């Protein structure tokens, strides 16, 4: 009897898995959107999964260094200090994950500054700290 019920439940639920469809990778970086901390930024390589400040947005698409919810001119002093020092002080300013804060991080910050907000991220908890 239990085998029959189990088989029936499996038969009923199996089509739901097919309905969900394949996982999507919007930016083509090799990381599926639901677990991609920079889900729409093809500049951010999949080898850069870091989220230094644990807000759910990966370093490559998180220029909100003061964690106020927007990427704007108030973030420039934080980035500038780390750029001058050459290392990430723990705010995620090493936006290309090469181990240094230098001129190669500027295009990432510039893109974020132009967008005005961090992300997007595929994580549902993005924007809250901590977001695993």
Secondary structure by P-SEA (a helix, b strand, c coil): caaaaaaaaaaaaaaaaaaaccccccccccccccccccccccccccccccccccccccccccccccccccccccaaaaaaaaaaacccccccccccccccccccaaaaaaaaaaaccccccccccccccccc
